[in-house]
Protein backbone atom coordinates (compact mmCIF):
# COMPACT_ATOMS: atom_id res chain seq x y z
CA UNK A 1 0.00 0.00 0.00
CA UNK A 2 1.12 3.54 -0.76
CA UNK A 3 -0.74 5.07 2.19
CA UNK A 4 1.06 6.06 5.39
CA UNK A 5 -0.24 7.37 8.69
CA UNK A 6 2.06 9.86 10.35
CA UNK A 7 1.09 10.01 14.03
CA UNK A 8 2.54 11.23 17.30
CA UNK A 9 1.92 10.46 20.94
CA UNK A 10 3.42 12.06 24.06
CA UNK A 11 6.57 10.54 25.54
CA UNK A 12 5.95 8.24 28.51
CA UNK A 13 8.92 8.18 30.88
CA UNK A 14 10.91 8.07 27.65
CA UNK A 15 9.93 8.37 23.99
CA UNK A 16 11.25 4.84 23.49
CA UNK A 17 8.52 3.56 25.81
CA UNK A 18 5.87 5.30 23.67
CA UNK A 19 7.34 3.61 20.59
CA UNK A 20 7.50 0.18 22.25
CA UNK A 21 3.86 0.40 23.38
CA UNK A 22 2.66 1.31 19.89
CA UNK A 23 4.77 -1.49 18.35
CA UNK A 24 3.37 -4.02 20.81
CA UNK A 25 -0.21 -2.96 20.05
CA UNK A 26 0.12 -2.96 16.25
CA UNK A 27 2.69 -5.61 15.31
CA UNK A 28 3.56 -8.12 18.00
CA UNK A 29 0.44 -10.27 17.68
CA UNK A 30 -1.59 -8.96 14.78
CA UNK A 31 0.59 -7.38 12.02
CA UNK A 32 -1.73 -4.42 11.51
CA UNK A 33 1.01 -2.17 10.11
CA UNK A 34 4.68 -1.79 9.30
CA UNK A 35 6.09 0.96 11.52
CA UNK A 36 9.05 3.33 11.45
CA UNK A 37 10.25 6.03 13.81
CA UNK A 38 9.87 9.42 12.14
CA UNK A 39 12.74 11.70 13.06
CA UNK A 40 11.93 15.39 13.68
CA UNK A 41 14.77 17.66 14.89
CA UNK A 42 14.59 20.15 17.78
CA UNK A 43 12.74 22.97 16.06
CA UNK A 44 12.20 26.44 17.58
CA UNK A 45 8.88 26.44 19.34
CA UNK A 46 8.02 30.17 19.43
CA UNK A 47 4.91 31.53 21.17
CA UNK A 48 1.54 29.85 21.52
CA UNK A 49 -0.16 32.52 19.34
CA UNK A 50 2.29 31.90 16.53
CA UNK A 51 1.79 28.12 16.78
CA UNK A 52 -2.00 28.44 16.60
CA UNK A 53 -1.80 30.68 13.50
CA UNK A 54 0.85 28.47 11.95
CA UNK A 55 -1.30 25.37 12.40
CA UNK A 56 -3.90 26.82 9.98
CA UNK A 57 -1.29 28.16 7.55
CA UNK A 58 0.49 24.81 7.39
CA UNK A 59 -2.80 23.01 6.63
CA UNK A 60 -3.30 25.29 3.58
CA UNK A 61 0.36 24.96 2.57
CA UNK A 62 0.12 21.16 2.86
CA UNK A 63 -2.82 21.08 0.40
CA UNK A 64 -1.08 23.47 -2.00
CA UNK A 65 2.23 21.57 -2.04
CA UNK A 66 0.45 18.22 -2.42
CA UNK A 67 -1.39 19.63 -5.44
CA UNK A 68 1.91 20.79 -7.02
CA UNK A 69 3.54 17.39 -6.36
CA UNK A 70 0.59 15.71 -8.11
CA UNK A 71 0.66 18.18 -11.00
CA UNK A 72 4.35 17.56 -11.66
CA UNK A 73 3.86 13.77 -11.44
CA UNK A 74 0.82 13.86 -13.74
CA UNK A 75 2.57 16.10 -16.26
CA UNK A 76 5.56 13.77 -16.27
CA UNK A 77 3.16 10.94 -17.24
CA UNK A 78 1.65 13.13 -19.99
CA UNK A 79 5.08 14.05 -21.40
CA UNK A 80 6.28 10.43 -21.40
CA UNK A 81 3.21 9.57 -23.56
CA UNK A 82 3.67 5.95 -24.75
CA UNK A 83 6.32 5.31 -22.08
CA UNK A 84 4.08 6.44 -19.22
CA UNK A 85 4.49 3.02 -17.60
CA UNK A 86 8.05 4.21 -16.86
CA UNK A 87 6.80 7.25 -14.93
CA UNK A 88 7.13 5.56 -11.54
CA UNK A 89 10.87 5.00 -11.95
CA UNK A 90 11.27 8.73 -12.66
CA UNK A 91 9.32 9.81 -9.57
CA UNK A 92 12.12 9.78 -7.00
CA UNK A 93 12.96 11.88 -3.95
CA UNK A 94 16.66 12.50 -3.35
CA UNK A 95 17.44 9.68 -5.79
CA UNK A 96 15.43 7.01 -3.96
CA UNK A 97 11.85 5.75 -4.35
CA UNK A 98 9.20 7.61 -2.38
CA UNK A 99 8.51 4.89 0.18
CA UNK A 100 12.23 4.59 0.99
CA UNK A 101 12.48 8.39 1.33
CA UNK A 102 9.51 8.61 3.72
CA UNK A 103 10.48 5.62 5.87
CA UNK A 104 14.08 6.89 6.22
CA UNK A 105 13.19 10.56 6.44
CA UNK A 106 15.95 12.87 7.61
CA UNK A 107 15.40 16.61 8.01
CA UNK A 108 17.37 18.59 5.37
CA UNK A 109 19.32 21.05 7.53
CA UNK A 110 20.87 22.84 4.52
CA UNK A 111 17.57 23.61 2.81
CA UNK A 112 15.52 24.28 5.92
CA UNK A 113 17.86 25.46 8.73
CA UNK A 114 16.35 24.65 12.11
CA UNK A 115 17.82 27.80 13.65
CA UNK A 116 15.15 29.67 11.70
CA UNK A 117 11.69 30.12 13.20
CA UNK A 118 8.93 27.68 12.20
CA UNK A 119 7.21 30.52 10.31
CA UNK A 120 10.37 31.27 8.32
CA UNK A 121 10.82 27.61 7.41
CA UNK A 122 7.22 27.42 6.19
CA UNK A 123 7.76 30.60 4.14
CA UNK A 124 10.94 29.15 2.57
CA UNK A 125 8.93 26.08 1.51
CA UNK A 126 6.01 28.19 0.28
CA UNK A 127 8.27 30.38 -1.93
CA UNK A 128 10.17 27.39 -3.26
CA UNK A 129 7.05 25.42 -4.25
CA UNK A 130 5.25 28.50 -5.66
CA UNK A 131 8.27 28.99 -7.93
CA UNK A 132 8.08 25.33 -9.07
CA UNK A 133 4.35 25.77 -9.75
CA UNK A 134 4.91 28.93 -11.83
CA UNK A 135 7.79 27.35 -13.77
CA UNK A 136 5.69 24.26 -14.46
CA UNK A 137 2.85 26.38 -15.88
CA UNK A 138 5.26 28.22 -18.21
CA UNK A 139 7.11 25.10 -19.37
CA UNK A 140 3.93 23.06 -19.79
CA UNK A 141 2.30 25.83 -21.81
CA UNK A 142 5.28 26.11 -24.22
CA UNK A 143 5.61 22.34 -24.67
CA UNK A 144 1.84 21.80 -25.04
CA UNK A 145 1.65 24.47 -27.77
CA UNK A 146 4.45 22.79 -29.68
CA UNK A 147 2.90 19.35 -29.21
CA UNK A 148 -0.56 20.67 -30.23
CA UNK A 149 0.76 22.27 -33.43
CA UNK A 150 2.59 19.06 -34.35
CA UNK A 151 -0.50 16.93 -33.65
CA UNK A 152 -2.62 19.21 -35.85
CA UNK A 153 -0.20 18.75 -38.73
CA UNK A 154 -0.02 14.99 -38.14
CA UNK A 155 -3.82 14.84 -38.07
CA UNK A 156 -3.92 16.56 -41.45
CA UNK A 157 -1.71 13.80 -42.86
CA UNK A 158 -3.81 10.96 -41.48
CA UNK A 159 -7.39 9.84 -41.61
CA UNK A 160 -9.83 9.49 -44.47
CA UNK A 161 -9.07 10.56 -48.06
CA UNK A 162 -12.11 12.84 -47.75
CA UNK A 163 -10.38 15.08 -45.19
CA UNK A 164 -6.65 14.35 -44.99
CA UNK A 165 -3.93 16.41 -46.62
CA UNK A 166 -3.06 15.07 -50.06
CA UNK A 167 0.34 16.78 -50.28
CA UNK A 168 2.35 13.67 -49.40
CA UNK A 169 0.30 11.40 -51.68
CA UNK A 170 0.40 13.16 -55.06
CA UNK A 171 3.34 13.91 -57.33
CA UNK A 172 3.98 16.56 -59.94
CA UNK A 173 3.59 14.10 -62.83
CA UNK A 174 -0.01 13.34 -61.73
CA UNK A 175 -1.11 16.81 -62.89
CA UNK A 176 -1.48 18.81 -66.05
CA UNK A 177 0.17 22.05 -64.96
CA UNK A 178 0.52 25.51 -66.56
CA UNK A 179 -2.22 24.87 -69.13
CA UNK A 180 -4.60 27.63 -70.08
CA UNK A 181 -7.38 25.18 -70.91
CA UNK A 182 -6.83 21.89 -69.06
CA UNK A 183 -6.87 21.05 -65.34
CA UNK A 184 -6.47 17.86 -63.29
CA UNK A 185 -9.03 17.29 -60.53
CA UNK A 186 -8.65 14.84 -57.66
CA UNK A 187 -11.70 12.70 -56.91
CA UNK A 188 -12.35 10.40 -53.93
CA UNK A 189 -14.31 7.31 -55.02
CA UNK A 190 -15.60 4.64 -52.59
CA UNK A 191 -14.06 1.26 -53.41
CA UNK A 192 -17.51 -0.21 -53.96
CA UNK A 193 -18.12 2.41 -56.69
CA UNK A 194 -14.97 1.81 -58.77
CA UNK A 195 -16.92 0.13 -61.63
CA UNK A 196 -19.44 3.05 -61.70
CA UNK A 197 -16.57 5.55 -61.80
CA UNK A 198 -14.87 3.83 -64.72
CA UNK A 199 -18.18 3.68 -66.63
CA UNK A 200 -19.31 7.25 -65.99
CA UNK A 201 -16.41 9.65 -65.33
CA UNK A 202 -15.96 10.57 -69.03
CA UNK A 203 -19.63 11.56 -69.27
CA UNK A 204 -20.02 13.48 -65.99
CA UNK A 205 -19.43 16.67 -67.98
CA UNK A 206 -18.56 17.66 -71.50
CA UNK A 207 -14.89 18.06 -72.30
CA UNK A 208 -13.48 15.36 -69.97
CA UNK A 209 -10.29 13.99 -71.50
CA UNK A 210 -10.98 10.32 -72.40
CA UNK A 211 -8.99 7.65 -70.55
CA UNK A 212 -7.44 10.32 -68.29
CA UNK A 213 -8.51 8.64 -65.00
CA UNK A 214 -5.60 7.37 -62.89
CA UNK A 215 -5.75 5.68 -59.47
CA UNK A 216 -3.16 7.57 -57.39
CA UNK A 217 -3.72 6.19 -53.86
CA UNK A 218 -6.01 3.90 -51.86
CA UNK A 219 -6.94 3.60 -48.21
CA UNK A 220 -9.27 1.02 -46.62
CA UNK A 221 -12.47 2.59 -47.93
CA UNK A 222 -11.72 4.73 -50.97
CA UNK A 223 -9.40 5.48 -53.85
CA UNK A 224 -8.04 8.83 -55.03
CA UNK A 225 -8.34 9.28 -58.79
CA UNK A 226 -6.88 12.01 -60.96
CA UNK A 227 -8.95 13.07 -63.96
CA UNK A 228 -8.21 15.75 -66.58
CA UNK A 229 -10.82 18.03 -68.17
CA UNK A 230 -11.25 21.48 -69.65
CA UNK A 231 -11.38 24.28 -67.08
CA UNK A 232 -14.77 25.52 -68.32
CA UNK A 233 -16.33 22.14 -67.37
CA UNK A 234 -15.21 22.18 -63.70
CA UNK A 235 -18.53 23.29 -62.11
CA UNK A 236 -20.54 20.87 -64.21
CA UNK A 237 -18.23 18.00 -63.37
CA UNK A 238 -18.27 18.72 -59.64
CA UNK A 239 -22.07 18.89 -59.57
CA UNK A 240 -22.52 15.57 -61.42
CA UNK A 241 -19.79 13.89 -59.39
CA UNK A 242 -21.60 14.85 -56.17
CA UNK A 243 -24.84 13.32 -57.51
CA UNK A 244 -22.95 10.06 -58.09
CA UNK A 245 -21.38 10.06 -54.58
CA UNK A 246 -17.92 10.94 -55.91
CA UNK A 247 -16.14 13.69 -53.93
CA UNK A 248 -13.97 16.23 -55.74
CA UNK A 249 -11.26 17.49 -53.39
CA UNK A 250 -10.27 21.17 -53.50
CA UNK A 251 -6.57 20.86 -54.23
CA UNK A 252 -4.10 22.90 -56.20
CA UNK A 253 -0.64 21.55 -56.79
CA UNK A 254 1.76 24.10 -55.30
CA UNK A 255 5.26 22.81 -54.69
CA UNK A 256 6.36 25.73 -52.52
CA UNK A 257 3.38 25.43 -50.14
CA UNK A 258 3.84 21.67 -49.88
CA UNK A 259 7.55 22.08 -49.19
CA UNK A 260 6.81 24.71 -46.50
CA UNK A 261 4.32 22.32 -44.79
CA UNK A 262 6.87 19.49 -44.77
CA UNK A 263 9.58 21.78 -43.41
CA UNK A 264 7.23 23.04 -40.68
CA UNK A 265 6.44 19.46 -39.64
CA UNK A 266 10.15 18.55 -39.55
CA UNK A 267 10.92 21.69 -37.52
CA UNK A 268 8.17 21.02 -34.97
CA UNK A 269 9.17 17.37 -34.66
CA UNK A 270 12.83 18.32 -34.13
CA UNK A 271 11.90 21.03 -31.60
CA UNK A 272 9.74 18.56 -29.65
CA UNK A 273 12.60 16.03 -29.50
CA UNK A 274 15.03 18.78 -28.42
CA UNK A 275 12.73 19.96 -25.62
CA UNK A 276 11.74 16.47 -24.41
CA UNK A 277 15.04 15.55 -22.65
CA UNK A 278 15.53 18.84 -20.75
CA UNK A 279 11.82 18.92 -19.81
CA UNK A 280 11.87 15.39 -18.35
CA UNK A 281 15.07 16.25 -16.44
CA UNK A 282 13.43 19.42 -15.06
CA UNK A 283 10.33 17.45 -14.03
CA UNK A 284 12.43 14.80 -12.26
CA UNK A 285 14.46 17.37 -10.32
CA UNK A 286 11.47 19.50 -9.37
CA UNK A 287 9.25 16.55 -8.51
CA UNK A 288 11.96 15.52 -6.04
CA UNK A 289 12.19 19.07 -4.63
CA UNK A 290 8.40 19.41 -4.26
CA UNK A 291 7.97 15.96 -2.70
CA UNK A 292 10.79 16.58 -0.20
CA UNK A 293 9.20 19.94 0.69
CA UNK A 294 5.83 18.20 1.17
CA UNK A 295 7.21 15.66 3.65
CA UNK A 296 8.98 18.47 5.55
CA UNK A 297 5.59 20.21 5.85
CA UNK A 298 4.12 17.00 7.30
CA UNK A 299 6.99 16.99 9.83
CA UNK A 300 6.30 20.65 10.68
CA UNK A 301 2.59 19.93 11.13
CA UNK A 302 3.28 16.98 13.45
CA UNK A 303 5.66 19.13 15.50
CA UNK A 304 3.29 22.12 15.79
CA UNK A 305 0.22 19.99 16.50
CA UNK A 306 2.08 17.85 19.07
CA UNK A 307 3.26 20.94 20.98
CA UNK A 308 -0.26 22.44 20.88
CA UNK A 309 -1.87 19.21 22.09
CA UNK A 310 0.70 17.74 24.48
CA UNK A 311 2.24 20.99 25.77
CA UNK A 312 5.79 21.91 26.79
CA UNK A 313 8.51 20.88 27.25
CA UNK A 314 8.56 19.23 23.80
CA UNK A 315 8.19 15.52 24.50
CA UNK A 316 6.56 13.32 21.87
CA UNK A 317 7.37 10.42 19.58
CA UNK A 318 6.51 10.79 15.88
CA UNK A 319 5.76 7.46 14.21
CA UNK A 320 5.11 6.43 10.62
CA UNK A 321 2.66 3.56 10.12
CA UNK A 322 2.10 1.75 6.85
CA UNK A 323 -1.28 0.04 7.38
CA UNK A 324 -2.30 -3.24 5.80
CA UNK A 325 -5.28 -2.50 3.59
CA UNK A 326 -7.45 -5.30 5.01
CA UNK A 327 -6.91 -4.33 8.64
CA UNK A 328 -7.13 -0.51 8.50
CA UNK A 329 -10.35 -0.38 10.49
CA UNK A 330 -8.88 -2.68 13.15
CA UNK A 331 -5.71 -0.52 13.30
CA UNK A 332 -7.87 2.57 13.95
CA UNK A 333 -9.62 0.77 16.82
CA UNK A 334 -6.31 -0.38 18.33
CA UNK A 335 -4.83 3.15 18.15
CA UNK A 336 -8.03 4.58 19.58
CA UNK A 337 -7.84 2.19 22.55
CA UNK A 338 -4.15 2.91 23.02
CA UNK A 339 -4.51 6.71 23.05
CA UNK A 340 -8.10 7.46 24.09
CA UNK A 341 -6.84 8.69 27.49
CA UNK A 342 -5.21 11.63 25.65
CA UNK A 343 -8.50 13.20 24.59
CA UNK A 344 -11.78 11.74 25.78
CA UNK A 345 -13.94 13.88 23.46
CA UNK A 346 -12.09 12.61 20.37
CA UNK A 347 -12.35 9.05 21.63
CA UNK A 348 -16.12 9.49 22.05
CA UNK A 349 -16.45 10.74 18.46
CA UNK A 350 -14.40 7.76 17.28
CA UNK A 351 -16.55 5.28 19.19
CA UNK A 352 -19.71 6.80 17.72
CA UNK A 353 -18.25 6.69 14.21
CA UNK A 354 -17.36 3.01 14.63
CA UNK A 355 -20.96 2.25 15.62
CA UNK A 356 -22.65 4.05 12.72
CA UNK A 357 -22.04 2.29 9.40
CA UNK A 358 -21.55 4.66 6.47
CA UNK A 359 -20.72 7.64 8.68
CA UNK A 360 -17.84 9.49 7.10
CA UNK A 361 -15.91 11.84 9.29
CA UNK A 362 -14.95 15.05 7.51
CA UNK A 363 -11.57 15.39 5.80
CA UNK A 364 -10.24 16.98 8.97
CA UNK A 365 -10.54 13.66 10.77
CA UNK A 366 -9.87 14.14 14.47
CA UNK A 367 -8.33 11.47 16.66
CA UNK A 368 -7.04 11.47 20.24
CA UNK A 369 -3.50 11.36 18.82
CA UNK A 370 -1.91 13.64 16.20
CA UNK A 371 -2.58 12.15 12.76
CA UNK A 372 -1.76 13.07 9.15
CA UNK A 373 -2.18 10.88 6.10
CA UNK A 374 0.50 10.67 3.39
CA UNK A 375 -0.70 9.05 0.18
CA UNK A 376 2.10 8.25 -2.29
CA UNK A 377 -0.33 7.29 -5.05
CA UNK A 378 0.14 10.56 -6.92
CA UNK A 379 -1.19 9.65 -10.37
CA UNK A 380 -4.84 9.60 -11.36
CA UNK A 381 -4.46 6.50 -13.51
CA UNK A 382 -3.44 2.92 -12.78
CA UNK A 383 -0.06 1.78 -14.09
N, C-alpha and C positions, 0 to 999 in steps of 0.2 A: 504493500500500500504506500501511496505517496503522501498520505496525510500524517501530520505530526501534531501532538498536543504539547505546547510549551506551558508548563505550570510552575508554580512556586508555593512553597509552604514555609512557615517560620521555623527557624532552627530550634531543635529541642535543646538538650544540654549542649550538643554540638550539631553542626549541619550534617555531619556524617550519620548521626542517629536518624535524622529526618529522612535521609536518602535510604538508609537500611530498612526503615519501616515501610516506605513506599515500595521498595523492591520486594520485601516479604509479601506485601498485600497483592502485588500485581504479577509476580513471576514465580515465586517459590513453588506454588502448588497448582497454579492455573494458567500460566502463560498467556496472560491477557494482553501484554505489550512487550516490546523491546525497548529498554530504557537507557538513557545516557545522561550523565551530569552535563548541565549547560553552564559554561563558565562565563560569569559576568564580572568585570573588574570593579575595583572600588571607585565608583563614580562620585562626583561632587553632588551632595544632596540638595543644597540650597534651602529656601524657605518653603513653608507649607503652601503659601499662596501660589508660589511659582509652580510647585508640583501639581497642584489642583488644575491650574490653567494649562500646564504642559500635558497633563493626562488627555485633555480634549484635543489639543493640537496634534499630539502624536497619533491619536486615533484617525484623524483626517489624513495625516501624512502617511500613515500605514496604508490606507485605502488608495491614495494617489500613487505611491511607489509600487504597490502591487499591480495597479493598472498599467503602469509603464513597463514593468517586468513582463507582463502578459503581452503587451503590444509589441515589444521587441521580439519576444519568442514567436508570436504569431506571424510577424512580418518576416522573420527568418524563414519560417515554413513556406510563406508565400513566395519568397525570393528563390528558394531552392527548387520550387516547382516540382518537376518529376522526381527529384531526389529528396522529397520532403520526409521520407522515411529515415533519412540521415540527420534530421534536425536534432534529435535527442543527443547525439554524440557531439553536437556543436554547442549545446546549452550547458556550459560548464561555469563553475564559480571558482576563481583562483586556480584554474587548471584541473579541477577535480569535479566528479559528478555532484549533483545538488545534494543528494542524500549524504554523501561522504562529507561535504562541506558543512551541512547543518549538524550532523552528529559529532563532528570534531571542531565545532565552532571555536575560534579564538578571536578575541576583540582585536581589530586592526588599530594599533596605537598610533601609527604614522598618519593614517587618514583621519582618524577621529581621536585626537589627543584627549586623554581623560583628565588633564589639568583644566581643560575648558569646562564651562558650566554645561549642564544638560541642555539648556536652551540653545547655547551656541552650537553644540554638537548636532542638535536637530536642525538648526538653520543651515549648517554645512551640508547635511544630507539633502535637505530640501532644495538648496541651490544646485547641487550636483545633479540631482535627478531631474529637476526642471530643465536644466541644460540638455540632458540626454533626450528628454521628451521633445524639446524644440528642434534639436538636431535631427531626431528621427523623422519629425514631420517634414523638414526641408529635404532630407535625403530621399525619403519615401516618395514625396511629390515629384522630384526630378526623375527618379528611376521609373515611377509608374507612368509618367508622361511618355518617356522613351519607349517603354514596353507597350503602352497603348497605341502609339503611332506605328510601331512595328507590327503589332497584331492586326491593325486596320489594313496595312498593306498586305500582310499574309492572307487575310480574309479575302481581299480582292482577288488574290491569285489561287483561291480554292473555291470549292463549291460547284454549283450547277453551271452549265454552259449558258444558261439564261441570264446569269448575274455576274459571273466571275470576269476578271480582266482577261482579255484575249491576247495581250501583248506578248506573253511568253509562248503562245501557241502558234501564231502565224508568222510567216516569213515574207520577205519582200517579193519573192517570185510568185507568191499566191495572188498578187494584185496586178491589175492594169493601172499603172500610175502615169501621171502627167498627160492624160488624154483629154482633149476638149470634149469628146463625145461619149466615151465609154467609162464605166465605173464598175468595180467589183464590190458586190454586197456579201455580207456574211449572214448565213441563215442557220438557225438552230432547228433541227428536224428530229422529232422523237423516233427512236429506232423502229418502233412498230409502223411508222409512216414512210420508211425509206422507199418502198415500191411506189407509193402515191407521189412522192417527190419526183422520182425519176420519170414518172409518166406525165406529170403536170407542169414541172417548173418552166419549161420552154413556152408554155401557153398562159402563164399567170399574167403576162402583160405582152404588149407588142414590143418588138425590138429586143428580145432576150437573145443573146448569142447562143446558137445551137451547140449542144455538147460542151458547154462551158462549165458545167457543175463538177466540182472536185470535192471529195471528202477530205477535210484537213485534219480533223481530230475527233475522237469519240470519248465519251465517258460512259458510265453505266446505263444511262437512260437515253442519251441523245447523241447526234452527230453534228459537227459544224461543217457546213458546206459553203464553198465560195461559188458565186455565180456572177457572170458578167453580162451587163445590159447597157443600153443607151441611157444617158443621164435623164433624158426627158420622160423615161418610163418609170422612174423610181417610185413616185407616189402610187401609181397604178399597181405596181408589183407588190409594194408593201401591203396595200389594202387587200389584194387577192391572197397574198401569203397568209395574212392574219385569218381570213375566212377559212383557209385550209389547215389552220393550227400549226403553221410554220412561223417562227419568230425571227424577224430581221433585226439583227443587233446594230445599234448605232456605233459605228467604228470607222475611224479614219486612220489609215496607216501613216504614222508620223514618227520617223526614226529617232528624231531628237527627243521627243516627249517620252518615248519608250525607254531610251537610254537613260534619261534623267530619272525615271521611276526606278529602274534597276539600280542605278547608282545610289539613290536615296535609301533603298532597301538594304544594300550592302553597307552603307554608312551607319544606318540605325542598328543593324545586326552587329557590326564591329563595335560601335559605342556601347551596346548592351553587354557584350563580352568583356570589354575593357572595364566597365563599371562594376560588373558582377563580383570579381575577386575582392577589390577594396571594400565594397559594400558588405559582403559576408564577414570580412575581417572586422569591420567597424561594429557590426551587429554582435559578433562573438565577444569582443572586448567590452562593449557597453551593456550587453546582457549581464556579463559577469559583474560589472560595476554596480548595476542597478540591483541585482539579486543580493549581492553582499550588503549594499545599503539597506535593503529590505530586512535582512536578518538582524542587522544592527538596530533597526527601529524596533523589532520585536524584543530585542534584549533591553533597549531603553524602556519600553512599555512595561516589561516584567519588573524592572528595577523600580520605576516610578510607582507602579501599582502596589508592589510589595511594601515599599516604604509607607505609602498612604494607608494600606490596610493593616500592616503588622507593626508599624511604628518604629521608633528609633531606640537604641542604636540599630544600624542596618544588620539584620540577622535573619537571612532566609536562604533556602536552597532552591535554585532553579533547576528544573528537571525536564528533559525532553522525552516524551513517550511516543512510540510508534505503535498505535493500536492494531490488533488483529481485527480485520473487517467483521468477522462473525461474532466477535465478543465485545464490540464497542459499548453496547448498552450495559453489559455486565461490568465493564471497566468503569463506566460512569458511576454505577451503584457502589462499587468498591471504593472509589475515590471519595464519593459522597460520605460513605460510612467513616472513612479514615479521617476526613477533615471537617465533618459537620460541626464539631465543637468550636471551629473558628468563627462561624457565622450562622447562628441558628435560623435567622430569617431566610437566608439563601437555602439552607438545608430543607426548610419547610416547603419552599417553592419547588425544589428538586423532587421532594417526595410526592407532592401533588402532581407534578408533571409525569412522574413515573406511573401514577395511578390512572391518568386520563389518556387513553389511546388517541393518537392523532393530534394531541396538543403539541404545537410547535412553539418553543420559546423563541422570542425575537432574536435577530442576528446578534444583538448584544447579550448573548447568553451569560447568565450570572451564576457563579458557583461559589461555594464557601472558600475555595482556594483561587489564586490568581490563575487565569487560563487564557491562552491565545492559540488559535489554530494556525498552522502553516500547511498550506496545500501546495505540493510541488507539481501537481498536474496543471501545467500552465497553458496547455494548448486546447482549443475548443474542437479538436477532432481526435479520433482514436488512431494511433499508429498501428 
